[in-house]
Amino acid sequence: MTLGGLPAKRILSNRFCITWHMIEIRKSKDRGHANHGWLDSYHTFSFANYYDPKHMGFRSLRVINEDRVAPGRGFGSHGHRDMEILSYVLEGSLAHKDNMGHQEVLGPNEIQRMSAGTGVMHSEFNPSSTEPVHFLQIWLEPAATGTPSSYEQIRFDPREKQGRLKLLASPGGGAGVAKINQDAQVFVAELAKGDEIAYPLGSERHAWIHVIRGAVTLNEATLHTGDAAAVNREKGLTLSGVNDQPSEILLFDLA
């Protein structure tokens, strides 16, 4: 059996049960794409007019949108509820305003978390008159609905992600970590050529890897910019940088 070009490994645990250890690749070119002129967006999972019943999400991970917004343009005031929303800027800046009283500008090496429990109205704009903003917006379904809405924005030193995993969000939060209402941990890492990270997975855990830029190897597979991988029933992951220029990835550890 082959999944996304990578062979699945079968282990016969007893005469009645077969356990599959596997990594399934989601190629960048297979994502949904919408270009509205002012907004150029790639959708890893079904979103807006892009509908793919085979890719509605993975575990509690529901949305990874890679957006490029033209100078001076953006998303007008709109609502969300019962969703954990993370924004991560790659280039440029993103202005945020919401009905909870927050008015902030998000840049690279920051994580923004908005818990839209009982409901939030917010807007997002590119405040630059000359430069586009390139960012990822991530949605996770919450563990419980109807919780109070809240907001966090945390800046970190880029050295914290160089050659290692930097925890961006977790259920417990903490110093430099956004607190999310879901049994999930979200990491970022920047891997130079030769850098290697080993990450053990619990027996009941799953992982999603998203390559922000560059190229990495994940166990036996090579992933490039925009590629992703769903990981089920693997004991652990090994991630290595392969490009001369540093590559960047997100790792989601999910129940």
N, C-alpha and C positions, 0 to 999 in steps of 0.2 A: 504494500500500500504506500502511495506517495501523496504527500500533502504539500502543495505549493512548491514542488520540486525537491523537498527534503524528505527522505524516507522516515516513516513512522516506525518505532521500535515496539515489538509486541513481546510481552512477558506473560506467560501462562502461570497464574498464581495458584490455581487449583483446577480440577477437572471441570468445574462449572463456571469459572469466571476468567475472562481475559481482560487484562489491563493494558491499555495503549498509552505509551509514552510518546508524546509528539509535539512538534512545533509546526504551526501552519503559517505560511507566509502570505501577507497581504501586500501586493506590489503597489507602488505609488501610482502607476499608470492606470490601475484598476479603481482608483478612488473616484467618487463623484466630483464633477467640476462645474462651476458656474462663474461666468465672467459678465458682470453687470457694468463694465466700464470703470466705475469708481471703486468697485469691489471685485477682486479676483479671489475665488475661494475654492479650496479642495476639501472634500468631505470624506473622512475615513469610514464613517457610518452614515446610514440613511439620515437625511436632513433636508428640510424645506422641499424643493421640487425634486431632489434626488431620492429615489426610493429603490432600495435593494433589500428584499426580504431575507437574503442570506447574510446581510451585514447590518443588523439593527442595533448592534452594540456587542460588548463582550463583558459578561458578568455584570457588575454595576456600572461599568464604563459605557456611557451612552453616546458621547460626541467627542470627536477631535476634528476641529475645523482649522485649517491653515489659511489665514486671511491676509490679504494685502489690500490696504485701504488708501486711496489717493489722497494727496494733500488737501486739507480743508473739508474732507468729507467724512461720513460716519453713519452710525445707526442712531436715529432719533429715539426719543423716549418710548420704551416698550416694557412689557411686564414678563416676569418669570415667577414661578412658585414651585416649591417642593423639588429643588434641584441644587446640587453643589456645583458651583461654576468657578473654574480656575482660568485665569488669563496669564499668558507668559509671552512677553514681548521679545522678539529676536532682533529687530532693527527699528529705529524710530521711537515714537512715543504715542501713548494712547491716553486720551483724557476721559475720565469717568465722572459721572454725576448721578446720584440716586436720591430717592425720596426719604432715605434715612439720614440725610444731611452730609453725606460724604461727597467731596469734590476733590479728586486727586488726579495726578498724571503718573502713568505707569511706564517705566522704561526697562531696558535689558537688565538682567540679573536681579529681578524682583518677581515675586509671586503675588498675584491678587486672588483672594478668595471671597466669593459672595455666596452666602447660604440663603437661597431664596425659598425659605420655608413657607410662612404664611403669605408671602407675596412681596415682590420688590418691583418698583419702576426705576429704570435707569437708562442712561444714554452713553454711547461711546463714540468719540470723535478723534480724528487725527488733527492735533492742534497745529501742525506744521503747514506753512504755506508753500513749501518747496519739496519736502521729502515724504515719500510714502511710509506707512507703518506696516510692519510684517509681524504678525503675532499668531499664537495658537490659542484657541478657546476650547476648553475641555469641560464636559459635563459628566458628573457622576450622579446616579440616582441615590437619594438619601436612604439611610437605614430606617428612618422614621419620618413620617410626613407631619405637616402642621407645626413644625418647631419655629421658634422665633427667628426672624430674618436677621442676618448680621454680615459684617464686612471686615476684611483684614487685608493689609498690604504690607509685605515684608521685603526689604532689600537685603541681599547677601553679598559677601565678597566673592567675586568670580573664582578666586583660588579654591574655594570650598568645593567646587565641582570638577576641578582639574585632576584627572587621573583617578577619581573616586566618585562614589555616589553621594550626592547632596540631597538630603531629605527635604522636600518642599512642603508636603502636606501629609497629615496622619490623623487618626481619630483622637489622639492625645494632644496634638499640637505641641507647644513648648517654645523654648527660645529659638527664634529663627525658623519656626515651622508653623504653617497655617493649620488650623484645626478644622477638620471636616466631619460631617455627620455620616460616616460610612466606614465600614471595616476595610480600609484600603490605605496603602502607602504609595506616595508618588515621589519618585526620585528623578534627578537630572544628573548627567555626567558628561564631561568633555574628555574625549580620549584621543591623545596623540598616538602616532604610529608606535606600536610596541607596548602601549599601555594595556593592561589586562585587569579586568574586574571579575571576581568570582562571587556569585550571589546564590546562597542556598534558598530553596523553596520548601516551605512546610508541606506536609503530606496532603493537606486539604487546600493548598493555595494554588493560585493560577497567576500568570503574568502576561502583560501586554508590553511589548517593546515598540517604541516609535522612534525612527531615526529623523531627527530634526534637520541635520545636515551632515554631509560627509559619507563615510562608509565604515561599517564595523562588521566583524564576524560575531555571530551568535551561535555558540556550540559549533555545528558543522555548516551553518549557512552564512552567506554574505548578504548584508542588507545595505541599501543605498538611500540617499535622501528621499524622504517621503514613504519609504517602505516601513512595514510593521510586521510583527509576528505575535500570534496567539500561542501561549505556552500552557499546556495541560499535562499534569502528572509527570513532570520532570523533577528530579531531585534537586537540580541546581542549574544555574546559567553561568556561562563564561562569555564575557563580552570583551572584544579586543579592537583597538583602533588600527586601521590599515592605511589611512591616507597620510601624506606628509603634513597636510594641514589638519588641525584638530577636528574631530567629528563630535557631534553632540547628540545625545539620546535621552529619551524619557523612558523610565521603567515604572510600570504600575504593578504592584503586588496586591492581588485581589482575592477576596473570599470566594 
